[in-house]
Amino acid sequence: MSDFVNKLAEAANANIHLNRTLTEISKEDNMFKLVFTNTDNGKEETVHADYVIMTIPFSTLRYVKIDDSVGLSEENKMGIARLPYGKHSKIGIPMVGRIDLYNQLLFYFNLDDFITGWPGQQALTLFVYGEGKEDLTEKEGKNIGKKHAKIISSIYPGKTIGKPVTKNWNIDPFSQGSYSQQQLIQFGHIQRYLMPLPKKVIKA
């Protein structure tokens, strides 16, 4: 994702300021006024703009003071205030080898550990959810990651498993919740939708 963002910045030749937290937004004389806190020195900075493209997750945006002059609808305000975000943890597992997992495995899920996952080009991403799983420690994430990476490696030999990395979305200061809301769904529904697909599905 960081490579994608960096490429966008290069293409736009943009002047990007990092380490700024938006605290207030209002509109005066057809100009938007945005107030930021510089997290490096704690100082307040003000920016005026003709247009604002707001990409802040609602879980964070709800803590920004948005003046009525901005003109948000009641529906917008309700969505910002109430839209729930997931509290699960994500485990990324680098997997490199002669088997192209991305073209062979469509989806992975384990109902015992409440895990769903899917492969990227060079890594397997696991979403772990359920009671007590939203605050996984690095050690817990490493153990879970190794367990399920071994399951997949036993079916697709030749993969080299890297060190799992754990991300707890609900304590992330930029999102304060996961952008991918995971909900428990019946196994039968998953099976019905995936059965006709040509790729393999692992049921653990």
C-alpha positions as semicolon CSV with decimal commas, in nm:
position;residue;x (nm);y (nm);z (nm)
1;M;0,000;0,000;0,000
2;S;0,283;0,241;0,080
3;D;0,426;0,190;-0,270
4;F;0,087;0,279;-0,417
5;V;0,065;0,598;-0,211
6;N;0,420;0,695;-0,301
7;K;0,348;0,651;-0,672
8;L;0,039;0,870;-0,641
9;A;0,246;1,140;-0,474
10;E;0,509;1,123;-0,748
11;A;0,251;1,141;-1,026
12;A;0,075;1,440;-0,868
13;N;0,402;1,616;-0,786
14;A;0,229;1,698;-0,458
15;N;0,359;1,890;-0,158
16;I;0,278;1,644;0,119
17;H;0,305;1,735;0,487
18;L;0,333;1,438;0,720
19;N;0,267;1,407;1,094
20;R;-0,033;1,641;1,098
21;T;-0,356;1,563;1,281
22;L;-0,673;1,736;1,166
23;T;-0,863;1,884;1,461
24;E;-1,112;2,132;1,310
25;I;-1,272;2,216;0,977
26;S;-1,503;2,505;0,888
27;K;-1,598;2,718;0,587
28;E;-1,565;3,095;0,556
29;D;-1,640;3,302;0,242
30;N;-1,643;2,992;0,018
31;M;-1,305;2,882;0,154
32;F;-1,247;2,584;0,378
33;K;-1,043;2,638;0,692
34;L;-0,859;2,337;0,830
35;V;-0,676;2,336;1,161
36;F;-0,403;2,080;1,217
37;T;-0,179;1,987;1,506
38;N;0,183;1,922;1,414
39;T;0,261;1,602;1,603
40;D;0,635;1,672;1,588
41;N;0,622;1,995;1,788
42;G;0,260;2,024;1,909
43;K;0,204;2,352;1,725
44;E;-0,123;2,446;1,557
45;E;-0,125;2,503;1,181
46;T;-0,406;2,649;0,968
47;V;-0,467;2,579;0,600
48;H;-0,721;2,746;0,367
49;A;-0,843;2,560;0,060
50;D;-1,098;2,586;-0,221
51;Y;-1,175;2,214;-0,207
52;V;-1,122;1,938;0,050
53;I;-1,106;1,567;-0,031
54;M;-1,171;1,396;0,300
55;T;-1,022;1,045;0,317
56;I;-1,003;1,014;0,696
57;P;-1,178;0,700;0,829
58;F;-1,506;0,780;1,005
59;S;-1,368;0,615;1,319
60;T;-1,116;0,901;1,337
61;L;-1,315;1,174;1,163
62;R;-1,579;1,161;1,437
63;Y;-1,327;1,320;1,673
64;V;-1,267;1,617;1,441
65;K;-1,470;1,932;1,513
66;I;-1,675;1,984;1,196
67;D;-1,855;2,317;1,190
68;D;-2,209;2,339;1,050
69;S;-2,077;2,583;0,789
70;V;-1,916;2,285;0,611
71;G;-2,265;2,181;0,503
72;L;-2,274;1,810;0,583
73;S;-2,615;1,647;0,560
74;E;-2,773;1,479;0,860
75;E;-2,714;1,146;0,689
76;N;-2,342;1,227;0,655
77;K;-2,321;1,326;1,020
78;M;-2,498;1,009;1,131
79;G;-2,266;0,792;0,923
80;I;-1,956;0,958;1,065
81;A;-2,084;0,924;1,421
82;R;-2,220;0,570;1,408
83;L;-2,056;0,363;1,135
84;P;-1,893;0,070;1,317
85;Y;-1,541;-0,039;1,237
86;G;-1,397;-0,382;1,298
87;K;-1,178;-0,455;1,599
88;H;-1,002;-0,761;1,470
89;S;-0,630;-0,809;1,426
90;K;-0,445;-0,872;1,102
91;I;-0,147;-1,101;1,058
92;G;0,075;-1,069;0,753
93;I;0,291;-1,370;0,663
94;P;0,558;-1,339;0,392
95;M;0,555;-1,655;0,178
96;V;0,807;-1,695;-0,101
97;G;0,883;-2,000;-0,312
98;R;0,837;-2,183;-0,636
99;I;0,460;-2,223;-0,594
100;D;0,258;-1,918;-0,699
101;L;0,008;-1,924;-0,412
102;Y;-0,176;-1,620;-0,546
103;N;-0,293;-1,810;-0,856
104;Q;-0,378;-2,133;-0,673
105;L;-0,552;-2,035;-0,349
106;L;-0,862;-1,817;-0,357
107;F;-0,964;-1,804;0,008
108;Y;-0,869;-1,955;0,342
109;F;-1,085;-1,979;0,652
110;N;-1,074;-2,159;0,984
111;L;-1,390;-2,163;1,195
112;D;-1,213;-2,296;1,504
113;D;-0,983;-1,995;1,533
114;F;-1,223;-1,748;1,363
115;I;-0,980;-1,668;1,085
116;T;-1,032;-1,562;0,727
117;G;-0,746;-1,502;0,489
118;W;-0,633;-1,464;0,131
119;P;-0,299;-1,458;-0,050
120;G;-0,123;-1,171;-0,218
121;Q;0,163;-1,203;-0,462
122;Q;0,424;-1,263;-0,189
123;A;0,231;-1,285;0,136
124;L;-0,067;-1,438;0,309
125;T;-0,300;-1,206;0,505
126;L;-0,500;-1,348;0,795
127;F;-0,783;-1,163;0,969
128;V;-0,836;-1,288;1,326
129;Y;-1,159;-1,189;1,495
130;G;-1,378;-1,285;1,787
131;E;-1,370;-1,224;2,159
132;G;-1,019;-1,157;2,288
133;K;-0,867;-1,148;1,941
134;E;-0,877;-0,771;1,888
135;D;-0,564;-0,709;2,097
136;L;-0,327;-0,984;1,991
137;T;0,030;-0,950;2,113
138;E;0,321;-1,001;1,873
139;K;0,385;-1,340;2,034
140;E;0,022;-1,452;1,997
141;G;0,010;-1,332;1,639
142;K;0,336;-1,508;1,560
143;N;0,205;-1,839;1,699
144;I;-0,125;-1,814;1,512
145;G;0,050;-1,710;1,192
146;K;0,295;-1,999;1,205
147;K;0,017;-2,249;1,275
148;H;-0,186;-2,157;0,970
149;A;0,111;-2,095;0,743
150;K;0,219;-2,454;0,814
151;I;-0,126;-2,582;0,719
152;I;-0,104;-2,408;0,383
153;S;0,259;-2,509;0,332
154;S;0,170;-2,874;0,389
155;I;-0,073;-2,850;0,098
156;Y;0,149;-2,628;-0,117
157;P;0,507;-2,746;-0,046
158;G;0,798;-2,535;-0,157
159;K;0,693;-2,214;0,015
160;T;0,934;-2,031;0,244
161;I;0,750;-1,886;0,545
162;G;0,867;-1,551;0,679
163;K;0,815;-1,395;1,022
164;P;0,446;-1,307;1,085
165;V;0,368;-0,943;1,158
166;T;0,065;-0,853;1,373
167;K;-0,147;-0,538;1,335
168;N;-0,410;-0,439;1,595
169;W;-0,643;-0,203;1,415
170;N;-0,842;-0,080;1,714
171;I;-0,533;0,078;1,874
172;D;-0,401;0,228;1,552
173;P;-0,401;0,609;1,606
174;F;-0,483;0,681;1,240
175;S;-0,781;0,448;1,198
176;Q;-0,895;0,352;1,552
177;G;-1,060;0,048;1,401
178;S;-1,035;-0,181;1,102
179;Y;-1,153;-0,068;0,761
180;S;-1,252;-0,430;0,686
181;Q;-1,545;-0,520;0,909
182;Q;-1,543;-0,896;0,970
183;Q;-1,867;-1,064;1,071
184;L;-1,938;-1,427;1,154
185;I;-2,130;-1,594;0,872
186;Q;-2,253;-1,948;0,822
187;F;-2,017;-2,193;0,660
188;G;-2,292;-2,304;0,422
189;H;-2,314;-1,959;0,267
190;I;-1,938;-1,950;0,203
191;Q;-1,942;-2,298;0,055
192;R;-2,237;-2,222;-0,173
193;Y;-2,072;-1,912;-0,319
194;L;-1,724;-2,059;-0,363
195;M;-1,800;-2,409;-0,489
196;P;-1,833;-2,310;-0,861
197;L;-1,501;-2,121;-0,865
198;P;-1,201;-2,287;-1,035
199;K;-0,945;-2,210;-0,765
200;K;-0,889;-2,428;-0,461
201;V;-1,053;-2,349;-0,129
202;I;-0,897;-2,482;0,191
203;K;-1,144;-2,573;0,464
204;A;-0,964;-2,618;0,797
